[in-house]
């Protein structure tokens, strides 16, 4: 099947041959020379048509490639829009979580404050007053005693006729009943004045 450009070329060639034949007869050019020139022109035209076909195919390929690129751009734009919407959704959710976290923090602080007040009230109400300090009765006098090896506050108290608490009251520098050492001088309450 002949393409339209080839039909046009054929008609143009036929007209040219007829015109050249007439002109050639008048100018003294032989039909052989006209045919040779026409053959060269036909060859040039065929090469041009082949080149035009190649260029048309190349243009079609470029157009297809451009269409693929446009489709990729459209898909990327759709993806960007979806990501932007997802980002907006995540930012909204993050803001909600931040508010919830802050509200939870405030609630926990309030709860701790209330628990602290309750604990303070419980401690105040359950605190027993300290036991009264042992006192030295008026009928006792104070005598100094040097601690010897093997002495304990209970053995010293028994020998002196007083209590360990009375010895501790007479010696406020003692922290406990075991806080004595050999050579230490203690004030000991003894019965009778």
Phi, psi and omega per residue, in radians:
X1 nan 2.273 -3.119
X2 -1.491 2.433 3.075
X3 -1.425 2.739 -3.123
X4 -0.968 -0.777 3.117
X5 -1.054 -0.604 3.140
X6 -1.228 -0.678 3.099
X7 -1.103 -0.785 3.118
X8 -1.066 -0.693 3.116
X9 -1.127 -0.748 3.141
X10 -1.078 -0.784 3.131
X11 -1.128 -0.729 3.140
X12 -1.112 -0.679 3.137
X13 -1.142 -0.745 -3.133
X14 -1.098 -0.765 3.123
X15 -1.134 -0.704 3.135
X16 -1.115 -0.742 3.129
X17 -1.078 -0.790 -3.134
X18 -1.101 -0.758 -3.119
X19 -1.157 -0.736 -3.125
X20 -1.202 -0.630 3.117
X21 -1.074 -0.812 3.124
X22 -1.132 -0.817 -3.106
X23 -1.172 -0.682 -3.123
X24 -1.151 -0.633 3.112
X25 -1.171 -0.660 -3.138
X26 -1.283 -0.579 -3.088
X27 -1.605 -0.119 3.099
X28 1.528 0.428 3.119
X29 -1.711 2.421 -3.089
X30 -1.381 2.761 3.118
X31 -1.119 -0.568 3.119
X32 -1.092 -0.734 3.124
X33 -1.155 -0.709 3.122
X34 -1.112 -0.746 -3.123
X35 -1.143 -0.677 3.126
X36 -1.131 -0.760 3.104
X37 -1.107 -0.732 3.122
X38 -1.117 -0.677 3.129
X39 -1.095 -0.745 3.103
X40 -1.103 -0.719 3.121
X41 -1.161 -0.703 3.125
X42 -1.074 -0.742 3.117
X43 -1.080 -0.773 3.123
X44 -1.102 -0.739 -3.126
X45 -1.152 -0.696 3.110
X46 -1.083 -0.758 3.099
X47 -1.077 -0.729 3.132
X48 -1.128 -0.710 3.119
X49 -1.148 -0.696 3.078
X50 -1.099 -0.747 3.120
X51 -1.118 -0.694 3.106
X52 -1.108 -0.699 3.118
X53 -1.102 -0.777 3.111
X54 -1.057 -0.752 3.139
X55 -1.153 -0.671 3.105
X56 -1.099 -0.748 3.096
X57 -1.106 -0.711 3.115
X58 -1.112 -0.731 3.117
X59 -1.108 -0.747 3.097
X60 -1.054 -0.753 3.106
X61 -1.066 -0.754 3.125
X62 -1.149 -0.666 3.109
X63 -1.144 -0.720 3.092
X64 -1.100 -0.759 3.108
X65 -1.081 -0.732 3.105
X66 -1.080 -0.711 3.112
X67 -1.116 -0.710 3.091
X68 -1.115 -0.750 3.120
X69 -1.095 -0.738 3.122
X70 -1.079 -0.689 3.113
X71 -1.148 -0.725 3.096
X72 -1.094 -0.722 3.114
X73 -1.098 -0.737 3.131
X74 -1.083 -0.752 3.121
X75 -1.131 -0.715 3.108
X76 -1.129 -0.700 3.099
X77 -1.096 -0.730 3.115
X78 -1.105 -0.718 3.118
X79 -1.133 -0.751 3.109
X80 -1.065 -0.745 3.113
X81 -1.101 -0.758 3.117
X82 -1.090 -0.737 3.121
X83 -1.138 -0.674 3.112
X84 -1.115 -0.720 3.114
X85 -1.153 -0.736 3.127
X86 -1.122 -0.713 3.109
X87 -1.066 -0.773 3.116
X88 -1.061 -0.744 3.128
X89 -1.101 -0.742 3.121
X90 -1.151 -0.687 3.112
X91 -1.123 -0.692 3.101
X92 -1.108 -0.805 -3.138
X93 -1.107 -0.702 3.119
X94 -1.092 -0.737 3.107
X95 -1.095 -0.718 3.107
X96 -1.105 -0.770 3.125
X97 -1.117 -0.668 3.116
X98 -1.088 -0.780 3.118
X99 -1.095 -0.770 3.138
X100 -1.099 -0.707 3.125
X101 -1.102 -0.797 3.139
X102 -1.107 -0.714 3.106
X103 -1.113 -0.712 3.120
X104 -1.125 -0.714 3.102
X105 -1.049 -0.806 3.129
X106 -1.081 -0.754 3.141
X107 -1.092 -0.721 3.131
X108 -1.160 -0.699 3.105
X109 -1.100 -0.762 3.110
X110 -1.081 -0.744 3.141
X111 -1.111 -0.748 3.106
X112 -1.119 -0.710 3.115
X113 -1.071 -0.782 3.131
X114 -1.140 -0.740 3.105
X115 -1.099 -0.687 3.117
X116 -1.094 -0.759 3.104
X117 -1.095 -0.779 -3.141
X118 -1.080 -0.751 3.141
X119 -1.119 -0.724 3.102
X120 -1.072 -0.750 3.120
X121 -1.117 -0.701 3.122
X122 -1.136 -0.745 -3.136
X123 -1.115 -0.756 -3.137
X124 -1.097 -0.712 -3.082
X125 -1.342 -0.431 -3.086
X126 -1.740 -0.069 -3.120
X127 -1.267 2.173 3.093
X128 -1.571 2.488 3.141
X129 -1.124 2.581 -3.124
X130 -1.104 2.611 3.116
X131 -1.123 2.426 -3.132
X132 -1.064 2.481 -3.139
X133 -1.157 2.525 3.118
X134 -1.128 2.415 3.122
X135 -1.995 2.779 3.130
X136 -1.676 2.089 -3.131
X137 -1.047 2.721 -3.080
X138 -1.176 -0.427 -3.122
X139 -1.451 0.101 -3.138
X140 -1.917 2.609 3.065
X141 -2.019 2.882 -3.098
X142 -1.806 2.338 3.119
X143 -2.304 2.535 3.140
X144 -1.608 2.484 -3.120
X145 -2.408 2.354 3.108
X146 -1.605 2.211 -3.098
X147 -1.224 2.309 3.109
X148 -1.950 2.934 -3.130
X149 -1.050 2.300 3.119
X150 1.627 -0.195 3.131
X151 -1.262 2.521 2.978
X152 -2.273 2.847 3.131
X153 -1.110 -0.629 -3.137
X154 -1.216 -0.651 3.119
X155 -1.226 -0.644 3.111
X156 -1.169 -0.746 -3.135
X157 -1.095 -0.726 -3.128
X158 -1.112 -0.766 -3.116
X159 -1.181 -0.568 -3.084
X160 -1.542 -0.225 -3.136
X161 1.382 0.587 3.094
X162 -2.343 -3.028 3.136
X163 -1.868 2.827 3.074
X164 -1.062 -0.698 -3.140
X165 -1.074 -0.652 3.123
X166 -1.186 -0.669 3.092
X167 -1.133 -0.728 3.135
X168 -1.107 -0.660 3.138
X169 -1.198 -0.603 3.137
X170 -1.331 -0.328 -3.132
X171 -2.188 1.378 -3.064
X172 -1.119 -0.243 3.118
X173 -1.349 -0.206 3.096
X174 -1.382 2.267 -3.134
X175 -1.582 -0.542 3.121
X176 -2.635 2.996 -3.117
X177 -1.193 -0.370 -3.139
X178 -1.585 0.062 -3.015
X179 -1.600 0.854 3.080
X180 -2.190 2.734 3.139
X181 -2.473 2.769 -3.122
X182 -1.088 2.329 3.122
X183 1.634 -0.201 -3.139
X184 -1.268 2.451 3.120
X185 -1.728 2.187 -3.118
X186 -2.024 2.643 3.011
X187 -1.606 2.175 -3.067
X188 -2.087 2.199 3.035
X189 -1.301 2.295 3.138
X190 -2.205 2.628 -3.092
X191 -1.227 2.511 3.112
X192 1.463 2.611 -3.101
X193 -1.819 nan nan
